[in-house]
């Protein structure tokens, strides 16, 4: 599944969801870019400290709220690790639509 197709699917759904803000979009694109850079299949272990600068998020409270909301709204599957130094598991939902 290609990067641009995942981005298109995300924007198709996000454009009709009034709950999605620019901050959610930034976080999702940062997650997508991280997935692309590592050329990995889902799910992926991620660290807030890695994703936050890419999404231009400076507060861990904001990051955790946004990632939980993306999960709640159906854009990602998020399983927090709760262990410092061990990444949380994230899967982009639209990867299921494209053979991943």
mmCIF file as gemmi writes it, N, C-alpha and C atoms, coordinates in Angstrom:
data_model
loop_
_atom_site.group_PDB
_atom_site.id
_atom_site.type_symbol
_atom_site.label_atom_id
_atom_site.label_alt_id
_atom_site.label_comp_id
_atom_site.label_asym_id
_atom_site.label_entity_id
_atom_site.label_seq_id
_atom_site.pdbx_PDB_ins_code
_atom_site.Cartn_x
_atom_site.Cartn_y
_atom_site.Cartn_z
_atom_site.occupancy
_atom_site.B_iso_or_equiv
_atom_site.pdbx_formal_charge
_atom_site.auth_seq_id
_atom_site.auth_asym_id
_atom_site.pdbx_PDB_model_num
ATOM 1 N N . UNK Axp A 1 ? 0.837 -1.17 0 1 0 ? 1 A 1
ATOM 2 C CA . UNK Axp A 1 ? 0 0 0 1 0 ? 1 A 1
ATOM 3 C C . UNK Axp A 1 ? 0.874 1.222 0 1 0 ? 1 A 1
ATOM 4 N N . UNK Axp A 2 ? 0.581 2.124 -0.876 1 0 ? 2 A 1
ATOM 5 C CA . UNK Axp A 2 ? 1.405 3.306 -1.028 1 0 ? 2 A 1
ATOM 6 C C . UNK Axp A 2 ? 1.059 4.423 -0.062 1 0 ? 2 A 1
ATOM 7 N N . UNK Axp A 3 ? 2.057 5.247 0.158 1 0 ? 3 A 1
ATOM 8 C CA . UNK Axp A 3 ? 1.945 6.401 1.044 1 0 ? 3 A 1
ATOM 9 C C . UNK Axp A 3 ? 0.814 7.32 0.599 1 0 ? 3 A 1
ATOM 10 N N . UNK Axp A 4 ? 0.789 7.656 -0.693 1 0 ? 4 A 1
ATOM 11 C CA . UNK Axp A 4 ? -0.208 8.614 -1.171 1 0 ? 4 A 1
ATOM 12 C C . UNK Axp A 4 ? -1.623 8.04 -1.08 1 0 ? 4 A 1
ATOM 13 N N . UNK Axp A 5 ? -1.775 6.738 -1.28 1 0 ? 5 A 1
ATOM 14 C CA . UNK Axp A 5 ? -3.099 6.137 -1.166 1 0 ? 5 A 1
ATOM 15 C C . UNK Axp A 5 ? -3.59 6.164 0.278 1 0 ? 5 A 1
ATOM 16 N N . UNK Axp A 6 ? -2.709 5.872 1.224 1 0 ? 6 A 1
ATOM 17 C CA . UNK Axp A 6 ? -3.08 5.956 2.64 1 0 ? 6 A 1
ATOM 18 C C . UNK Axp A 6 ? -3.468 7.38 3.021 1 0 ? 6 A 1
ATOM 19 N N . UNK Axp A 7 ? -2.715 8.342 2.505 1 0 ? 7 A 1
ATOM 20 C CA . UNK Axp A 7 ? -3.011 9.743 2.796 1 0 ? 7 A 1
ATOM 21 C C . UNK Axp A 7 ? -4.356 10.141 2.191 1 0 ? 7 A 1
ATOM 22 N N . UNK Axp A 8 ? -4.626 9.707 0.968 1 0 ? 8 A 1
ATOM 23 C CA . UNK Axp A 8 ? -5.912 9.992 0.328 1 0 ? 8 A 1
ATOM 24 C C . UNK Axp A 8 ? -7.072 9.401 1.124 1 0 ? 8 A 1
ATOM 25 N N . UNK Axp A 9 ? -6.945 8.153 1.552 1 0 ? 9 A 1
ATOM 26 C CA . UNK Axp A 9 ? -8.011 7.512 2.329 1 0 ? 9 A 1
ATOM 27 C C . UNK Axp A 9 ? -8.243 8.236 3.65 1 0 ? 9 A 1
ATOM 28 N N . UNK Axp A 10 ? -7.143 8.65 4.287 1 0 ? 10 A 1
ATOM 29 C CA . UNK Axp A 10 ? -7.27 9.396 5.535 1 0 ? 10 A 1
ATOM 30 C C . UNK Axp A 10 ? -8.041 10.69 5.307 1 0 ? 10 A 1
ATOM 31 N N . UNK Axp A 11 ? -7.652 11.462 4.297 1 0 ? 11 A 1
ATOM 32 C CA . UNK Axp A 11 ? -8.305 12.744 4.054 1 0 ? 11 A 1
ATOM 33 C C . UNK Axp A 11 ? -9.755 12.584 3.61 1 0 ? 11 A 1
ATOM 34 N N . UNK Axp A 12 ? -10.075 11.517 2.913 1 0 ? 12 A 1
ATOM 35 C CA . UNK Axp A 12 ? -11.47 11.271 2.543 1 0 ? 12 A 1
ATOM 36 C C . UNK Axp A 12 ? -12.337 11.13 3.797 1 0 ? 12 A 1
ATOM 37 N N . UNK Axp A 13 ? -11.843 10.368 4.764 1 0 ? 13 A 1
ATOM 38 C CA . UNK Axp A 13 ? -12.612 10.171 5.997 1 0 ? 13 A 1
ATOM 39 C C . UNK Axp A 13 ? -12.543 11.404 6.895 1 0 ? 13 A 1
ATOM 40 N N . UNK Axp A 14 ? -11.37 12.005 7.026 1 0 ? 14 A 1
ATOM 41 C CA . UNK Axp A 14 ? -11.198 13.151 7.918 1 0 ? 14 A 1
ATOM 42 C C . UNK Axp A 14 ? -12.003 14.364 7.458 1 0 ? 14 A 1
ATOM 43 N N . UNK Axp A 15 ? -12.169 14.528 6.156 1 0 ? 15 A 1
ATOM 44 C CA . UNK Axp A 15 ? -12.883 15.699 5.642 1 0 ? 15 A 1
ATOM 45 C C . UNK Axp A 15 ? -14.364 15.698 6.027 1 0 ? 15 A 1
ATOM 46 N N . UNK Axp A 16 ? -14.903 14.545 6.357 1 0 ? 16 A 1
ATOM 47 C CA . UNK Axp A 16 ? -16.317 14.463 6.74 1 0 ? 16 A 1
ATOM 48 C C . UNK Axp A 16 ? -16.5 14.289 8.246 1 0 ? 16 A 1
ATOM 49 N N . UNK Axp A 17 ? -15.415 14.344 8.999 1 0 ? 17 A 1
ATOM 50 C CA . UNK Axp A 17 ? -15.47 14.162 10.448 1 0 ? 17 A 1
ATOM 51 C C . UNK Axp A 17 ? -15.139 15.483 11.142 1 0 ? 17 A 1
ATOM 52 N N . UNK Axp A 18 ? -16.163 16.139 11.689 1 0 ? 18 A 1
ATOM 53 C CA . UNK Axp A 18 ? -15.997 17.461 12.304 1 0 ? 18 A 1
ATOM 54 C C . UNK Axp A 18 ? -15.097 17.435 13.547 1 0 ? 18 A 1
ATOM 55 N N . UNK Axp A 19 ? -14.852 16.262 14.119 1 0 ? 19 A 1
ATOM 56 C CA . UNK Axp A 19 ? -14.011 16.167 15.319 1 0 ? 19 A 1
ATOM 57 C C . UNK Axp A 19 ? -12.533 16.306 15.007 1 0 ? 19 A 1
ATOM 58 N N . UNK Axp A 20 ? -12.146 16.104 13.761 1 0 ? 20 A 1
ATOM 59 C CA . UNK Axp A 20 ? -10.733 16.11 13.376 1 0 ? 20 A 1
ATOM 60 C C . UNK Axp A 20 ? -10.234 17.541 13.211 1 0 ? 20 A 1
ATOM 61 N N . UNK Axp A 21 ? -9.17 17.858 13.957 1 0 ? 21 A 1
ATOM 62 C CA . UNK Axp A 21 ? -8.554 19.187 13.896 1 0 ? 21 A 1
ATOM 63 C C . UNK Axp A 21 ? -7.221 19.106 13.158 1 0 ? 21 A 1
ATOM 64 N N . UNK Axp A 22 ? -6.623 20.235 12.952 1 0 ? 22 A 1
ATOM 65 C CA . UNK Axp A 22 ? -5.316 20.291 12.302 1 0 ? 22 A 1
ATOM 66 C C . UNK Axp A 22 ? -4.27 19.527 13.12 1 0 ? 22 A 1
ATOM 67 N N . UNK Axp A 23 ? -4.429 19.505 14.421 1 0 ? 23 A 1
ATOM 68 C CA . UNK Axp A 23 ? -3.486 18.766 15.274 1 0 ? 23 A 1
ATOM 69 C C . UNK Axp A 23 ? -3.599 17.258 15.033 1 0 ? 23 A 1
ATOM 70 N N . UNK Axp A 24 ? -4.819 16.755 14.868 1 0 ? 24 A 1
ATOM 71 C CA . UNK Axp A 24 ? -5.008 15.337 14.542 1 0 ? 24 A 1
ATOM 72 C C . UNK Axp A 24 ? -4.37 15.019 13.191 1 0 ? 24 A 1
ATOM 73 N N . UNK Axp A 25 ? -4.574 15.902 12.241 1 0 ? 25 A 1
ATOM 74 C CA . UNK Axp A 25 ? -4.015 15.698 10.9 1 0 ? 25 A 1
ATOM 75 C C . UNK Axp A 25 ? -2.497 15.656 10.973 1 0 ? 25 A 1
ATOM 76 N N . UNK Axp A 26 ? -1.908 16.582 11.728 1 0 ? 26 A 1
ATOM 77 C CA . UNK Axp A 26 ? -0.453 16.606 11.87 1 0 ? 26 A 1
ATOM 78 C C . UNK Axp A 26 ? 0.092 15.33 12.488 1 0 ? 26 A 1
ATOM 79 N N . UNK Axp A 27 ? -0.597 14.832 13.502 1 0 ? 27 A 1
ATOM 80 C CA . UNK Axp A 27 ? -0.147 13.603 14.16 1 0 ? 27 A 1
ATOM 81 C C . UNK Axp A 27 ? -0.285 12.412 13.217 1 0 ? 27 A 1
ATOM 82 N N . UNK Axp A 28 ? -1.404 12.31 12.525 1 0 ? 28 A 1
ATOM 83 C CA . UNK Axp A 28 ? -1.586 11.185 11.604 1 0 ? 28 A 1
ATOM 84 C C . UNK Axp A 28 ? -0.524 11.209 10.503 1 0 ? 28 A 1
ATOM 85 N N . UNK Axp A 29 ? -0.257 12.372 9.944 1 0 ? 29 A 1
ATOM 86 C CA . UNK Axp A 29 ? 0.753 12.477 8.88 1 0 ? 29 A 1
ATOM 87 C C . UNK Axp A 29 ? 2.14 12.137 9.424 1 0 ? 29 A 1
ATOM 88 N N . UNK Axp A 30 ? 2.428 12.528 10.654 1 0 ? 30 A 1
ATOM 89 C CA . UNK Axp A 30 ? 3.709 12.167 11.264 1 0 ? 30 A 1
ATOM 90 C C . UNK Axp A 30 ? 3.818 10.649 11.452 1 0 ? 30 A 1
ATOM 91 N N . UNK Axp A 31 ? 2.731 10.013 11.874 1 0 ? 31 A 1
ATOM 92 C CA . UNK Axp A 31 ? 2.719 8.552 12.01 1 0 ? 31 A 1
ATOM 93 C C . UNK Axp A 31 ? 2.922 7.885 10.649 1 0 ? 31 A 1
ATOM 94 N N . UNK Axp A 32 ? 2.245 8.412 9.645 1 0 ? 32 A 1
ATOM 95 C CA . UNK Axp A 32 ? 2.363 7.868 8.298 1 0 ? 32 A 1
ATOM 96 C C . UNK Axp A 32 ? 3.785 8.032 7.767 1 0 ? 32 A 1
ATOM 97 N N . UNK Axp A 33 ? 4.375 9.191 7.987 1 0 ? 33 A 1
ATOM 98 C CA . UNK Axp A 33 ? 5.748 9.438 7.536 1 0 ? 33 A 1
ATOM 99 C C . UNK Axp A 33 ? 6.727 8.513 8.258 1 0 ? 33 A 1
ATOM 100 N N . UNK Axp A 34 ? 6.53 8.298 9.544 1 0 ? 34 A 1
ATOM 101 C CA . UNK Axp A 34 ? 7.384 7.396 10.306 1 0 ? 34 A 1
ATOM 102 C C . UNK Axp A 34 ? 7.297 5.977 9.757 1 0 ? 34 A 1
ATOM 103 N N . UNK Axp A 35 ? 6.078 5.538 9.452 1 0 ? 35 A 1
ATOM 104 C CA . UNK Axp A 35 ? 5.873 4.213 8.853 1 0 ? 35 A 1
ATOM 105 C C . UNK Axp A 35 ? 6.596 4.127 7.51 1 0 ? 35 A 1
ATOM 106 N N . UNK Axp A 36 ? 6.483 5.171 6.7 1 0 ? 36 A 1
ATOM 107 C CA . UNK Axp A 36 ? 7.113 5.185 5.374 1 0 ? 36 A 1
ATOM 108 C C . UNK Axp A 36 ? 8.639 5.145 5.487 1 0 ? 36 A 1
ATOM 109 N N . UNK Axp A 37 ? 9.201 5.928 6.371 1 0 ? 37 A 1
ATOM 110 C CA . UNK Axp A 37 ? 10.66 5.997 6.529 1 0 ? 37 A 1
ATOM 111 C C . UNK Axp A 37 ? 11.246 4.646 6.914 1 0 ? 37 A 1
ATOM 112 N N . UNK Axp A 38 ? 10.549 3.914 7.753 1 0 ? 38 A 1
ATOM 113 C CA . UNK Axp A 38 ? 11.054 2.63 8.224 1 0 ? 38 A 1
ATOM 114 C C . UNK Axp A 38 ? 10.699 1.469 7.301 1 0 ? 38 A 1
ATOM 115 N N . UNK Axp A 39 ? 9.824 1.721 6.323 1 0 ? 39 A 1
ATOM 116 C CA . UNK Axp A 39 ? 9.397 0.694 5.367 1 0 ? 39 A 1
ATOM 117 C C . UNK Axp A 39 ? 8.938 -0.582 6.08 1 0 ? 39 A 1
ATOM 118 N N . UNK Axp A 40 ? 8.135 -0.404 7.108 1 0 ? 40 A 1
ATOM 119 C CA . UNK Axp A 40 ? 7.651 -1.524 7.901 1 0 ? 40 A 1
ATOM 120 C C . UNK Axp A 40 ? 6.167 -1.754 7.651 1 0 ? 40 A 1
ATOM 121 N N . UNK Axp A 41 ? 5.751 -2.969 7.883 1 0 ? 41 A 1
ATOM 122 C CA . UNK Axp A 41 ? 4.324 -3.252 7.843 1 0 ? 41 A 1
ATOM 123 C C . UNK Axp A 41 ? 3.744 -2.994 9.222 1 0 ? 41 A 1
ATOM 124 N N . UNK Axp A 42 ? 2.454 -2.881 9.275 1 0 ? 42 A 1
ATOM 125 C CA . UNK Axp A 42 ? 1.78 -2.597 10.539 1 0 ? 42 A 1
ATOM 126 C C . UNK Axp A 42 ? 1.553 -3.895 11.301 1 0 ? 42 A 1
ATOM 127 N N . UNK Axp A 43 ? 1.393 -3.862 12.596 1 0 ? 43 A 1
ATOM 128 C CA . UNK Axp A 43 ? 1.498 -2.693 13.457 1 0 ? 43 A 1
ATOM 129 C C . UNK Axp A 43 ? 2.949 -2.308 13.714 1 0 ? 43 A 1
ATOM 130 N N . UNK Axp A 44 ? 3.125 -1.111 14.213 1 0 ? 44 A 1
ATOM 131 C CA . UNK Axp A 44 ? 4.456 -0.557 14.428 1 0 ? 44 A 1
ATOM 132 C C . UNK Axp A 44 ? 4.576 -0.082 15.872 1 0 ? 44 A 1
ATOM 133 N N . UNK Axp A 45 ? 5.752 -0.279 16.453 1 0 ? 45 A 1
ATOM 134 C CA . UNK Axp A 45 ? 6.027 0.264 17.775 1 0 ? 45 A 1
ATOM 135 C C . UNK Axp A 45 ? 6.557 1.678 17.609 1 0 ? 45 A 1
ATOM 136 N N . UNK Axp A 46 ? 5.933 2.624 18.286 1 0 ? 46 A 1
ATOM 137 C CA . UNK Axp A 46 ? 6.351 4.02 18.176 1 0 ? 46 A 1
ATOM 138 C C . UNK Axp A 46 ? 6.592 4.601 19.561 1 0 ? 46 A 1
ATOM 139 N N . UNK Axp A 47 ? 7.387 5.647 19.575 1 0 ? 47 A 1
ATOM 140 C CA . UNK Axp A 47 ? 7.678 6.378 20.802 1 0 ? 47 A 1
ATOM 141 C C . UNK Axp A 47 ? 7.159 7.798 20.652 1 0 ? 47 A 1
ATOM 142 N N . UNK Axp A 48 ? 6.526 8.301 21.684 1 0 ? 48 A 1
ATOM 143 C CA . UNK Axp A 48 ? 6.031 9.676 21.664 1 0 ? 48 A 1
ATOM 144 C C . UNK Axp A 48 ? 7.167 10.655 21.375 1 0 ? 48 A 1
ATOM 145 N N . UNK Axp A 49 ? 8.338 10.389 21.936 1 0 ? 49 A 1
ATOM 146 C CA . UNK Axp A 49 ? 9.466 11.302 21.751 1 0 ? 49 A 1
ATOM 147 C C . UNK Axp A 49 ? 9.95 11.353 20.297 1 0 ? 49 A 1
ATOM 148 N N . UNK Axp A 50 ? 9.681 10.308 19.539 1 0 ? 50 A 1
ATOM 149 C CA . UNK Axp A 50 ? 10.046 10.283 18.123 1 0 ? 50 A 1
ATOM 150 C C . UNK Axp A 50 ? 9 10.995 17.278 1 0 ? 50 A 1
ATOM 151 N N . UNK Axp A 51 ? 7.737 10.783 17.581 1 0 ? 51 A 1
ATOM 152 C CA . UNK Axp A 51 ? 6.641 11.304 16.775 1 0 ? 51 A 1
ATOM 153 C C . UNK Axp A 51 ? 6.328 12.767 17.076 1 0 ? 51 A 1
ATOM 154 N N . UNK Axp A 52 ? 6.418 13.17 18.324 1 0 ? 52 A 1
ATOM 155 C CA . UNK Axp A 52 ? 6.025 14.524 18.715 1 0 ? 52 A 1
ATOM 156 C C . UNK Axp A 52 ? 6.727 15.626 17.923 1 0 ? 52 A 1
ATOM 157 N N . UNK Axp A 53 ? 8.043 15.585 17.738 1 0 ? 53 A 1
ATOM 158 C CA . UNK Axp A 53 ? 8.683 16.656 16.962 1 0 ? 53 A 1
ATOM 159 C C . UNK Axp A 53 ? 8.215 16.69 15.497 1 0 ? 53 A 1
ATOM 160 N N . UNK Axp A 54 ? 7.976 15.522 14.92 1 0 ? 54 A 1
ATOM 161 C CA . UNK Axp A 54 ? 7.515 15.468 13.531 1 0 ? 54 A 1
ATOM 162 C C . UNK Axp A 54 ? 6.124 16.059 13.386 1 0 ? 54 A 1
ATOM 163 N N . UNK Axp A 55 ? 5.286 15.889 14.413 1 0 ? 55 A 1
ATOM 164 C CA . UNK Axp A 55 ? 3.918 16.402 14.388 1 0 ? 55 A 1
ATOM 165 C C . UNK Axp A 55 ? 3.83 17.829 14.938 1 0 ? 55 A 1
ATOM 166 N N . UNK Axp A 56 ? 4.963 18.374 15.366 1 0 ? 56 A 1
ATOM 167 C CA . UNK Axp A 56 ? 5.019 19.715 15.958 1 0 ? 56 A 1
ATOM 168 C C . UNK Axp A 56 ? 4.158 19.807 17.219 1 0 ? 56 A 1
ATOM 169 N N . UNK Axp A 57 ? 4.22 18.754 18.02 1 0 ? 57 A 1
ATOM 170 C CA . UNK Axp A 57 ? 3.504 18.706 19.298 1 0 ? 57 A 1
ATOM 171 C C . UNK Axp A 57 ? 4.545 18.806 20.404 1 0 ? 57 A 1
ATOM 172 N N . UNK Axp A 58 ? 4.365 19.777 21.291 1 0 ? 58 A 1
ATOM 173 C CA . UNK Axp A 58 ? 5.372 19.974 22.339 1 0 ? 58 A 1
ATOM 174 C C . UNK Axp A 58 ? 4.936 19.445 23.705 1 0 ? 58 A 1
ATOM 175 N N . UNK Axp A 59 ? 3.67 19.138 23.864 1 0 ? 59 A 1
ATOM 176 C CA . UNK Axp A 59 ? 3.15 18.667 25.141 1 0 ? 59 A 1
ATOM 177 C C . UNK Axp A 59 ? 2.803 17.177 25.072 1 0 ? 59 A 1
ATOM 178 N N . UNK Axp A 60 ? 3.324 16.398 26.029 1 0 ? 60 A 1
ATOM 179 C CA . UNK Axp A 60 ? 2.996 14.977 26.047 1 0 ? 60 A 1
ATOM 180 C C . UNK Axp A 60 ? 1.507 14.764 26.331 1 0 ? 60 A 1
ATOM 181 N N . UNK Axp A 61 ? 0.901 15.649 27.12 1 0 ? 61 A 1
ATOM 182 C CA . UNK Axp A 61 ? -0.534 15.526 27.393 1 0 ? 61 A 1
ATOM 183 C C . UNK Axp A 61 ? -1.338 15.701 26.098 1 0 ? 61 A 1
ATOM 184 N N . UNK Axp A 62 ? -0.946 16.651 25.279 1 0 ? 62 A 1
ATOM 185 C CA . UNK Axp A 62 ? -1.618 16.868 23.993 1 0 ? 62 A 1
ATOM 186 C C . UNK Axp A 62 ? -1.412 15.672 23.084 1 0 ? 62 A 1
ATOM 187 N N . UNK Axp A 63 ? -0.196 15.173 23.02 1 0 ? 63 A 1
ATOM 188 C CA . UNK Axp A 63 ? 0.092 13.998 22.189 1 0 ? 63 A 1
ATOM 189 C C . UNK Axp A 63 ? -0.798 12.821 22.594 1 0 ? 63 A 1
ATOM 190 N N . UNK Axp A 64 ? -0.858 12.528 23.878 1 0 ? 64 A 1
ATOM 191 C CA . UNK Axp A 64 ? -1.636 11.381 24.349 1 0 ? 64 A 1
ATOM 192 C C . UNK Axp A 64 ? -3.135 11.575 24.099 1 0 ? 64 A 1
ATOM 193 N N . UNK Axp A 65 ? -3.619 12.787 24.262 1 0 ? 65 A 1
ATOM 194 C CA . UNK Axp A 65 ? -5.026 13.059 23.963 1 0 ? 65 A 1
ATOM 195 C C . UNK Axp A 65 ? -5.312 12.842 22.48 1 0 ? 65 A 1
ATOM 196 N N . UNK Axp A 66 ? -4.447 13.38 21.611 1 0 ? 66 A 1
ATOM 197 C CA . UNK Axp A 66 ? -4.665 13.261 20.165 1 0 ? 66 A 1
ATOM 198 C C . UNK Axp A 66 ? -4.58 11.82 19.685 1 0 ? 66 A 1
ATOM 199 N N . UNK Axp A 67 ? -3.601 11.072 20.185 1 0 ? 67 A 1
ATOM 200 C CA . UNK Axp A 67 ? -3.455 9.691 19.708 1 0 ? 67 A 1
ATOM 201 C C . UNK Axp A 67 ? -4.617 8.823 20.202 1 0 ? 67 A 1
ATOM 202 N N . UNK Axp A 68 ? -5.076 9.077 21.429 1 0 ? 68 A 1
ATOM 203 C CA . UNK Axp A 68 ? -6.258 8.344 21.919 1 0 ? 68 A 1
ATOM 204 C C . UNK Axp A 68 ? -7.5 8.7 21.103 1 0 ? 68 A 1
ATOM 205 N N . UNK Axp A 69 ? -7.631 9.965 20.741 1 0 ? 69 A 1
ATOM 206 C CA . UNK Axp A 69 ? -8.778 10.379 19.933 1 0 ? 69 A 1
ATOM 207 C C . UNK Axp A 69 ? -8.728 9.78 18.529 1 0 ? 69 A 1
ATOM 208 N N . UNK Axp A 70 ? -7.552 9.733 17.912 1 0 ? 70 A 1
ATOM 209 C CA . UNK Axp A 70 ? -7.449 9.098 16.591 1 0 ? 70 A 1
ATOM 210 C C . UNK Axp A 70 ? -7.866 7.634 16.669 1 0 ? 70 A 1
ATOM 211 N N . UNK Axp A 71 ? -7.53 6.981 17.762 1 0 ? 71 A 1
ATOM 212 C CA . UNK Axp A 71 ? -7.958 5.599 17.976 1 0 ? 71 A 1
ATOM 213 C C . UNK Axp A 71 ? -9.477 5.538 18.166 1 0 ? 71 A 1
ATOM 214 N N . UNK Axp A 72 ? -9.996 6.376 19.028 1 0 ? 72 A 1
ATOM 215 C CA . UNK Axp A 72 ? -11.433 6.405 19.322 1 0 ? 72 A 1
ATOM 216 C C . UNK Axp A 72 ? -12.261 6.728 18.065 1 0 ? 72 A 1
ATOM 217 N N . UNK Axp A 73 ? -11.752 7.617 17.203 1 0 ? 73 A 1
ATOM 218 C CA . UNK Axp A 73 ? -12.473 8.04 15.998 1 0 ? 73 A 1
ATOM 219 C C . UNK Axp A 73 ? -12.319 7.054 14.843 1 0 ? 73 A 1
ATOM 220 N N . UNK Axp A 74 ? -11.484 6.023 15.015 1 0 ? 74 A 1
ATOM 221 C CA . UNK Axp A 74 ? -11.369 4.983 14.005 1 0 ? 74 A 1
ATOM 222 C C . UNK Axp A 74 ? -10.312 5.195 12.94 1 0 ? 74 A 1
ATOM 223 N N . UNK Axp A 75 ? -9.324 6.048 13.21 1 0 ? 75 A 1
ATOM 224 C CA . UNK Axp A 75 ? -8.269 6.299 12.227 1 0 ? 75 A 1
ATOM 225 C C . UNK Axp A 75 ? -7.047 5.413 12.435 1 0 ? 75 A 1
ATOM 226 N N . UNK Axp A 76 ? -6.838 4.975 13.676 1 0 ? 76 A 1
ATOM 227 C CA . UNK Axp A 76 ? -5.707 4.105 14.002 1 0 ? 76 A 1
ATOM 228 C C . UNK Axp A 76 ? -6.162 3.063 15.02 1 0 ? 76 A 1
ATOM 229 N N . UNK Axp A 77 ? -5.349 2.024 15.177 1 0 ? 77 A 1
ATOM 230 C CA . UNK Axp A 77 ? -5.466 1.101 16.305 1 0 ? 77 A 1
ATOM 231 C C . UNK Axp A 77 ? -4.286 1.418 17.207 1 0 ? 77 A 1
ATOM 232 N N . UNK Axp A 78 ? -4.548 1.781 18.442 1 0 ? 78 A 1
ATOM 233 C CA . UNK Axp A 78 ? -3.512 2.223 19.37 1 0 ? 78 A 1
ATOM 234 C C . UNK Axp A 78 ? -3.553 1.377 20.633 1 0 ? 78 A 1
ATOM 235 N N . UNK Axp A 79 ? -2.412 0.781 20.962 1 0 ? 79 A 1
ATOM 236 C CA . UNK Axp A 79 ? -2.251 0.018 22.203 1 0 ? 79 A 1
ATOM 237 C C . UNK Axp A 79 ? -1.089 0.618 22.979 1 0 ? 79 A 1
ATOM 238 N N . UNK Axp A 80 ? -1.376 1.442 23.995 1 0 ? 80 A 1
ATOM 239 C CA . UNK Axp A 80 ? -0.286 2.056 24.762 1 0 ? 80 A 1
ATOM 240 C C . UNK Axp A 80 ? 0.522 1.018 25.521 1 0 ? 80 A 1
ATOM 241 N N . UNK Axp A 81 ? 1.81 1.262 25.672 1 0 ? 81 A 1
ATOM 242 C CA . UNK Axp A 81 ? 2.659 0.284 26.352 1 0 ? 81 A 1
ATOM 243 C C . UNK Axp A 81 ? 2.721 0.522 27.856 1 0 ? 81 A 1
ATOM 244 N N . UNK Axp A 82 ? 2.661 1.765 28.296 1 0 ? 82 A 1
ATOM 245 C CA . UNK Axp A 82 ? 2.763 2.143 29.714 1 0 ? 82 A 1
ATOM 246 C C . UNK Axp A 82 ? 4.141 1.885 30.31 1 0 ? 82 A 1
ATOM 247 N N . UNK Axp A 83 ? 5.097 1.44 29.51 1 0 ? 83 A 1
ATOM 248 C CA . UNK Axp A 83 ? 6.463 1.206 29.99 1 0 ? 83 A 1
ATOM 249 C C . UNK Axp A 83 ? 7.417 2.159 29.296 1 0 ? 83 A 1
ATOM 250 N N . UNK Axp A 84 ? 8.097 2.959 30.086 1 0 ? 84 A 1
ATOM 251 C CA . UNK Axp A 84 ? 9.049 3.912 29.536 1 0 ? 84 A 1
ATOM 252 C C . UNK Axp A 84 ? 10.153 3.151 28.802 1 0 ? 84 A 1
ATOM 253 N N . UNK Axp A 85 ? 10.451 3.585 27.604 1 0 ? 85 A 1
ATOM 254 C CA . UNK Axp A 85 ? 11.487 2.937 26.823 1 0 ? 85 A 1
ATOM 255 C C . UNK Axp A 85 ? 10.974 1.846 25.892 1 0 ? 85 A 1
ATOM 256 N N . UNK Axp A 86 ? 9.699 1.505 26.023 1 0 ? 86 A 1
ATOM 257 C CA . UNK Axp A 86 ? 9.11 0.496 25.146 1 0 ? 86 A 1
ATOM 258 C C . UNK Axp A 86 ? 7.956 1.155 24.399 1 0 ? 86 A 1
ATOM 259 N N . UNK Axp A 87 ? 8.033 1.14 23.076 1 0 ? 87 A 1
ATOM 260 C CA . UNK Axp A 87 ? 7.06 1.848 22.256 1 0 ? 87 A 1
ATOM 261 C C . UNK Axp A 87 ? 5.654 1.289 22.348 1 0 ? 87 A 1
ATOM 262 N N . UNK Axp A 88 ? 4.699 2.149 22.066 1 0 ? 88 A 1
ATOM 263 C CA . UNK Axp A 88 ? 3.3 1.741 21.979 1 0 ? 88 A 1
ATOM 264 C C . UNK Axp A 88 ? 3.046 1.188 20.578 1 0 ? 88 A 1
ATOM 265 N N . UNK Axp A 89 ? 2.068 0.31 20.47 1 0 ? 89 A 1
ATOM 266 C CA . UNK Axp A 89 ? 1.745 -0.331 19.19 1 0 ? 89 A 1
ATOM 267 C C . UNK Axp A 89 ? 0.694 0.512 18.465 1 0 ? 89 A 1
ATOM 268 N N . UNK Axp A 90 ? 0.998 0.863 17.214 1 0 ? 90 A 1
ATOM 269 C CA . UNK Axp A 90 ? 0.086 1.657 16.402 1 0 ? 90 A 1
ATOM 270 C C . UNK Axp A 90 ? -0.054 1.019 15.034 1 0 ? 90 A 1
ATOM 271 N N . UNK Axp A 91 ? -1.3 0.953 14.579 1 0 ? 91 A 1
ATOM 272 C CA . UNK Axp A 91 ? -1.57 0.474 13.224 1 0 ? 91 A 1
ATOM 273 C C . UNK Axp A 91 ? -2.505 1.48 12.563 1 0 ? 91 A 1
ATOM 274 N N . UNK Axp A 92 ? -2.146 1.892 11.357 1 0 ? 92 A 1
ATOM 275 C CA . UNK Axp A 92 ? -2.996 2.794 10.601 1 0 ? 92 A 1
ATOM 276 C C . UNK Axp A 92 ? -4.167 1.993 10.053 1 0 ? 92 A 1
ATOM 277 N N . UNK Axp A 93 ? -5.383 2.402 10.366 1 0 ? 93 A 1
ATOM 278 C CA . UNK Axp A 93 ? -6.574 1.638 10.007 1 0 ? 93 A 1
ATOM 279 C C . UNK Axp A 93 ? -6.706 1.415 8.493 1 0 ? 93 A 1
ATOM 280 N N . UNK Axp A 94 ? -6.343 2.387 7.703 1 0 ? 94 A 1
ATOM 281 C CA . UNK Axp A 94 ? -6.565 2.299 6.262 1 0 ? 94 A 1
ATOM 282 C C . UNK Axp A 94 ? -5.65 1.304 5.577 1 0 ? 94 A 1
ATOM 283 N N . UNK Axp A 95 ? -4.645 0.82 6.299 1 0 ? 95 A 1
ATOM 284 C CA . UNK Axp A 95 ? -3.768 -0.209 5.731 1 0 ? 95 A 1
ATOM 285 C C . UNK Axp A 95 ? -4.572 -1.48 5.474 1 0 ? 95 A 1
ATOM 286 N N . UNK Axp A 96 ? -5.615 -1.709 6.272 1 0 ? 96 A 1
ATOM 287 C CA . UNK Axp A 96 ? -6.467 -2.89 6.085 1 0 ? 96 A 1
ATOM 288 C C . UNK Axp A 96 ? -7.189 -2.84 4.751 1 0 ? 96 A 1
ATOM 289 N N . UNK Axp A 97 ? -7.498 -1.661 4.268 1 0 ? 97 A 1
ATOM 290 C CA . UNK Axp A 97 ? -8.227 -1.49 3.024 1 0 ? 97 A 1
ATOM 291 C C . UNK Axp A 97 ? -7.351 -1.721 1.804 1 0 ? 97 A 1
ATOM 292 N N . UNK Axp A 98 ? -6.058 -1.849 2.014 1 0 ? 98 A 1
ATOM 293 C CA . UNK Axp A 98 ? -5.142 -1.866 0.888 1 0 ? 98 A 1
ATOM 294 C C . UNK Axp A 98 ? -4.201 -3.051 0.886 1 0 ? 98 A 1
ATOM 295 N N . UNK Axp A 99 ? -4.532 -4.107 1.569 1 0 ? 99 A 1
ATOM 296 C CA . UNK Axp A 99 ? -3.735 -5.318 1.493 1 0 ? 99 A 1
ATOM 297 C C . UNK Axp A 99 ? -2.625 -5.467 2.495 1 0 ? 99 A 1
ATOM 298 N N . UNK Axp A 100 ? -2.478 -4.547 3.448 1 0 ? 100 A 1
ATOM 299 C CA . UNK Axp A 100 ? -1.429 -4.673 4.45 1 0 ? 100 A 1
ATOM 300 C C . UNK Axp A 100 ? -1.918 -5.533 5.578 1 0 ? 100 A 1
